[in-house]
Amino acid sequence: MNNSHSVLLLILLLLPLVGSVAVASLRDNAKAAKSLALGVAVVELLLTLVTWLSYSVAGAASQRFQLVFDMSWIPSFGTRITLGVDGIALVMLALIAVLVPIVMASSWADKLPEGRTAAGFYGLLLATQATLVGVFAATDVFLFYVFFEAMLIPMYFLIGRFGGPKRQYAAVKFFLYSLLGGLIMLASVIGLYVVSSERLPGGASFSWTALQSIAASVPESVQIWLFLGFFVAFAIKAPLVPFHTWLPDAGAEAPIGAGVLLVGVLDKVATFGFLRYCLPLFPAASRTLAPLVLVLSVVGIIYAALLAVGQNDMKRFVSYTSIAHFGYISLGIFAFSTQAFAGSVLYMVNHGITTGLLFIVVGMLIARGNSRLVSDYGGVAKLTPGLAGVFLLAGLASLALPGTNSFVSEFLVLLGSFPREPVYTIIATVGIIFAALYVLWVYQRVFQGPVRGDAVLASMTGPGSVADPDTAVGALKSTFADLTKREIGVLTPLVALVLLLGFFPGPVLDVINPSVTATMHEVGLPDPVGGVAR
């Protein structure tokens, strides 16, 4: 296939968008809406596989973006609908394509709030997918900004209409935080346009390629102001401490399916933005302000880990673990080495898989016990050994146990960061100890020991009963059941990816490496490690 011009990315963008409209029209037929949405998501997955196979790893060294689609949009402002992928964007598109059908299948039997329809829920999931594809595929800065803001809308409604008891508060907080960051970024986007008008022979442009070509000629003082506009938006979206407070609320109140996309993919837009926009377009500012980002990264790792230890709400627990993990990703990005870059990108993929798995398992547990509180459970492994085993695997992957996917990415981040930033790397390593503490502590409280807790016992004996729980295990198994066939089908792909990428990360790293090498060159610093990850 000719990689210079392609409509593949345009189809990947439009298919879920058109599908969302079609699904939303089936308000009176929940089964048809679910089936159509899942069918669209599966077709999107197959098209993403075609996109992956069409991408040339060998050609990535000489061609920054492949499978390019380009057409004029607003000629008077120099904006174009330009789509393209490098290795970093490609793996993120693959992550989206894998997670969305799994999210849909996991939400199949969910009880929606009164007055809400499956057509609305599944339609919004597809709309979210479309905007995420646009964010990762856009190679025009203004187009990226449009999708960056547009993706807030379906997620706002997913949280606000289909979430928990405090969904309105969480949705508004999520929207306002993200909108504020986006407006600040808009100022920098306009600033870039003005700067380009003074330096590009053909006049002002929003093209990433054109803007990167003049990046080195922009004065550092100007770069710093422009960098900060993008950085604040991305720091809120990631989120980095102290911009993080919206995520625990949004993650706790979001329905499980939306929560998986929120912490598994939506937040990766920020770390992707660091690599795609902050470093290549503002190289001098990135080098100057790196210590600030590194401080926020390691503070987030330790602070979020400590807060995760004390959480009683399981969904907030998962949200805080995600904040800690994002600290590692940003540490690798601003340590400026190809190994750390590759580790961060692989971490973005692995975190989406691991956290998605953990969030879905938590949702399955909540569906059985009708409670999000850790204190309402105990001894669940005696009743649901399969569910307990998958939770433990997801937890061990979250703390980067060797043999799981997260270990490879976290190891590359720390290995690549140490030569240039040894102090920050050592501090970040302490976070691994806290990760083991919060994961195993929650697992012990929920799944080990005698059968106990109102959420478990209420399924047989009524709320508040604690009479002879050990003698009631047999009866409880019939009401607090283990994994169903559908749930096993939902979890199996994610479990397989956790193990497969833990032992064989090479194919993904091969796609990532040429792009991170190009990013390293754009930053303008020598590589302290001297080679890409293998």
N, C-alpha and C positions, 0 to 999 in steps of 0.2 A: 504493500500500500504506500502511496505517496504521502509522506508525513508533512509535507509543506502546507497543504491545504486539505481540510477534512471537515465533514459535517458531523462526525461522531460526537464531539463535545456539545454541539448544538442540540442534537437528539437527546443526549444525556440530561441536558438542561430542560428541554421542553416536555419530555415524556412524563416525568412526575408532575409537572405543572398542569398539563392537560388532564392527566389522570386525577389530580386533586379536584378539578372542576367536575369531572364525570362522577367521581365517587360522592362528592357533596350533593349531587342531584338525587341520589338514591336514599333520601331521608326516610322513606317508608319501608325500606327493605334492608334491614341490617345485614343479613347473610350475604346478599348480593354486593353490598358496599364493601364488606370485608374481603370477599373473594376477589372483587375487581381490584381493590387496593393491593392485595397480596400479589395478584397476577402482574400488576404494573411494576411492583418492586422486584419481582423475580426477573422480569424482562430487563429491567434496569441493571440488575446484577449480571445478566448474560452480556448485555452491551458493554458493561464495564470490563468484563473479561476480554471482549473483543478489543477494547481500547488498550488494555494492558498488553495484549499480544501484538498490537499494532505499534506500540512504542518501541523504539530502537535504542537499546542501552548503548550500543556501539556508537550510534550517531549523536548521543547526548553530549559527548565531549566537544563537538563542534557546533551543535545546534541547541541553544538554550531552551527553546520551546518547540514542541512538536504537536502534530495534529491540530494545526492552527486554523481557526475560523475567524475571518475578519470582514466586517462590513461597516459602512458609514452609519453613524447614528445621529449626531447633532453637528453637522459640518461647521456651523458658525462658531462653535466652541472647541472644535477639534476632538470631540469625543467619538469613540468608535466602539462597536460591539466586537471586541477582540478576545477570543478564547484560545487557550493553549495550555499544555502541561509540561512540566519537567518532572523529574523523579519524585520530588517532594509532594507536588500536587497529585501525582498519579496514585501514590500510596494512600493519600487521604481520600481520594475518590473511591478507592477500593474499600476502605474502611466504612464509608457511608453506605456503599452498595451492599456490604455484608450485614451491617447492623440493622438496616431498615426492615427487611423482611423478617428478621429474627424478632425485632421489636413488635411487629404486627402480629406474628404468631403467638408471642408471649402475652399479648393483650387480648387475645381472641375471646377469652371467657370473662374479661373484666366487667365488673358492675359499674356502669357510668352514673354520674350524678343525675338526679331526677330532671327530666326535661332535655337531657343531652342525648344526641344520637350517635350511633357508630359511624354513620356517614360523615358527620362533622369531625369526629376524632381522627378517623383514618384519612380524610381529606386534608386535614391540617398536617398530619405526618408527612404526606406526600409533598405538600407545599413547603414544609421545612426542608425536605430533601432537595427540592429544586433550588431553593435559595443557597443551600450549602454547596451544591455543585457549582453554582455561579460564583460564589466567593473563592473557591479553590481554583477554578478554571480561568477567572478573569485575568487578563494581562494589560488591561487599561485601568489606570488608577481610579478614575471617576466611576467606571463600571464596578470595580471592586467596592467602592464606597456605597454605591446604590444597593448592591447585594448585602453588604455588611449591615446596613440599616433595615433592609427588607426582611432579613431572617428573624428580626425581633418580632414581627407581626404574628406569624403563625405560632411561635413559641409562647408569646404573650397569651394568646387565646387557649392554647393547650393547657397552660398553667391556670389561667383565670377561670376557664369554663369547666375543666375536667379534673382539677386538682383537689387537694384536701380541704379541711375546714378553714384554713387561713389563706385560701388560694388567691383571693382578690388582693390582699396585702402583698403577698409574695410576687404576684404577677406585676403589680404596679411598681414595686421596688426594682424588680428585674428590668422592667422597661425603662424606668427613669434613669437608673445607673447607666445602662447601655446607651440610651439616647444621648445622655450628657457626654459620654465618651465619644460617640459618633459625631456630635456637633463640634467638639474640640478637634477631632481629626479632620472634619470638613475645612476648618480654618487652614490646616496644614496642606490639604489638597489644593485649596485655592492659592496658597503661597507657592506651592510647587509649580502651578500653572504660570504664575507671574515670573518666577525665577527662570522657567524654561523659555518664556518669551524673549528674555534678554540673552539667552545663550544658544538656542537652537537655530541653525541657519534657516529652517523652514518655518519658524515662528513657534508659538506656544503649542504644547502637546501634553496629553495625559498618558501617552504610551509608556509602559514600563521600560521598554528597550531604549527609547529616546531619552527618558529621564535618567536612566542608569549611565548612559554614555556621557552625561555632563556632571555626574555626581561629584567627581573629584575636583571639578573647577568651582564648585559652590563654596564660598567662605565658611569656615567652621562655625562662626557665630550664627550665620543664617541656618546652617544645618542643625544646630542645636535646637533652635526654636521650632523648626519643622519636625525634627525627630520627636520632640516632646509632645507635639500634637498627636502623632501616631501612637507614641508610647502610652500615653494616658488612656487612649481608647483600648489598646491591647491589654494594658495592665488591669483595667476593669473587667474586660472580657475573660481574661485567663482563669481566675483572677489572682493577682499578686496581692499580698498583704501590703498596705492596709485598705486595698480596694475590694476586698473579698466578701464583705458582709452580706451581699445579696445572694450569694450562691447557697449557703446553708438553708436560707429561707425558701429559695426557689426549688432547690433539690428536695427539700422535705415535703413541700406541698404539691410538686408536680406529680402527675400520674406516672407510674413506673415507665411506661413506654417513652414518654416525653423526657423523663429524667435520664434515661439511658442516652438519648441523643444530646441532652443538655450537657452532661458531664463527660460523655464519651466522644462527642464530635464538636458540638457548638463552641466549647471552650478552646478547642485546638485552633480555631480561627486566629486567636491571639498569638500563639507561639508560631503558627505559620506566618502571620503578619510580621513578626520580628525577623524571620529569615527572608521573607520575600521583599519586604518594604524597608524596614528600619536599617538593616545592615547594608544592603546594596545601594540604596538611594541616599543614605546619610552615613557613609563610612567613617568620616572623621568624628562626627558626633557620637556614633556608636562606640568608638574606641575611647572617647573622652568620658562618656557617661556610663561605661560598663561597670565601674565600681558601685555606682548607685543601684543598678539592676542586680548585681551580685549580692549586695547587702539585703535587698528586698527578697531575693530568692532564698537565701539561707535562713533569714528570719521566718519566712513563710514555711519552710520545711519543719523547723523546730516548733514554731508557734502552733501551726495547724495540727501537727502530730500530738502535741500536748492536749489540745482541745478535743481531738478525736478520742483520746483515752477516756475523757470524762463524759462522753455523750451517752444518753439513754435512748434517744431517738435514733433508730437504725439508719434512716434515710439521711439524717444530718451527719451521722457517723461517716457514711460513704462520701458525702460532700466534703467533709473536712479532710478525709484521706486524699481526695482529689486535689485539694489546695496544696497539700504537702508534695504531692507528685509533680505538680506544675512547677514547684520550686526547682526540682531537679532538671526539668526540661529547660527552663530559662537559664539555669546555671550552665548547662552545656552549650547553649546558644551564645552566651556572652563570655565564655572562656576562650573562644576563637581558636579552635583547632578542628581539623576535619573529622577526627575520631569523635570528639564531643558533639559536633554538628550531626554526624550520622547517628550517634547514640540518642540525641534529642529527637530527631525525626522518627527513629524506630520506637522511641519511648512514646511518642504521640500515638502511634498505631497500637502499640501494646497496651497502653493505658486505656484506650478506647475499648479494646477487647476485654481486658481484665475487669475494669470498672463496670462495663456493660454486663458482664457475667455476674459480678457481685450484686449489682443493682437488681437484676432480674431475679436472682435467688432470694434476695431480701423481699422482693415483691411477692414471690410465691409463698414465703413464710407469712407475710402479712395477710395474704388472701386466706390462709388457713386460720390464723389466730385473730384477725380483725384488730390488730394492734401493732403500732410501730415501735413500742417501747421494749427495750432489752429486758427490763425488770419483769415484764409480763410473760417471759418464757423461761424454760429450764428443762434440761434432760430431753430435748427434742430429738437428739440422735437415736434414742431408743424407739421413737415412733417413726421417724423418717430418716433412716440411715443414708439413703441416696441423696436426699436434699442436704443433709449434714456434710456428706463427703464432697459435694460440689462446692458448698460454701467454704469448706476448709481449703480446697484447691484454689478457689478464687482469692481467698485471704492470703495463702502462701505465695501466690503469684503477685499479689499486691505488695508483699514485703520483699519481693525479688529473690525468692528461693531459687538456687541453682536448679536447672532443669525446666524452669518455667520461662515464659516469654519475657517477663519484665527484668529478669536477671541480666540478660544480654544487653539490653538497652541501658540499664542503670550502671552496669559495669563499664560500658563504653563511655558514658557521660563522666564518670569519676576518673577513669583512666585518661581520657582526653583532656579533662579539666586540670588535673594535678600539675602538669609541667608548667602551666602559665599562672594558675591560681591555687597554689597548694593550701593556703589558709582556709579559703572558702570551701575547698573540697573536703578538707578534714572535718570542718564543722558540719557539712552536709552529710558526711558519713555517719555522724552521730544519729541522724534521723532514721537510719536503718534500724537502730536499736529500738527507738520509739515505735517504729512500724511493727516490729515483732510484738511489742507490748500491746498495742491497741488491737491488732488483729486477733492474737491468741486470747486476749482478755475477753473480747466480745464472743468469740467462739466458745470459750469455756462457760461463760454465763448463760448463753442461749442453748447450747447443745449438750453440755455435759452435766453430770450429777443426776440426782433423782428427778423424776418428772414433777414439774412444779409450774407455778405461774398461772395467773387468771386466764391468759389467752389460750393456754393449752387445756386446762381443766374445764373451762367453760364449754368446750365443745362436747363434753359428756355430762358434767354434773352441775352446770350452771355457774354464773359469775361468782367469784369469791370463794369457791369451795376448795379445800385443801385436804379432804378426807381420803386417806389411804391411796395416794397417787400411784405408788409402786405396784399395788395389786390391781390397778385399773389400766395397766399398760395395754393389755390385750384388747380391752374395750375401746380404749382411746385410738388404737391403730385403725379402727373402722371409721372413726369420725375425724381424726387428724391424720390424713392419709399421706403416704409417700408420693413420690413423683408419678404423674400419669404418663401415658405414652406421648401425649402432645408435649408435655413439659420436657420429657427426655429428648424428643426431637428438636425442641428449641435450644436446649443446653448443649447438645452434642457438638454442633459446629464450633461453638465458642471454646468448649473444653479441648477439642481437637486442635484449634489454633493456639491455645495456651501452650500445649505440649509441643506442637510442631515447630512453632517459632522459638520455643525454648531450646530445641536441639538443632534446628535447621533454619537459622535466620538469613543464611547466605543469599538466597534469591531476592529477598526484599532489600538487603543491603546493596546488592549489585545494582538495583534500580536507583537507590538513593545516592550512592557514592559520587557519580559524575556531577550531580546537582550541588552537593555540599562542597565538592572541590571548586566548582565555579563560584559559589557563594564566598568561599574562603579567599579566592582571588579578588573578588569584588570588594571585600573588606580592606584589602591592602596590607595585611600583616603576614609575616612568615609563619608557616605552620610549625608549632613547637614539637609536634609529634612526628611529622615528616611522612605521613602516609594515611591512606583511607582505611576504614575498618573492613575487615575480611570475615 
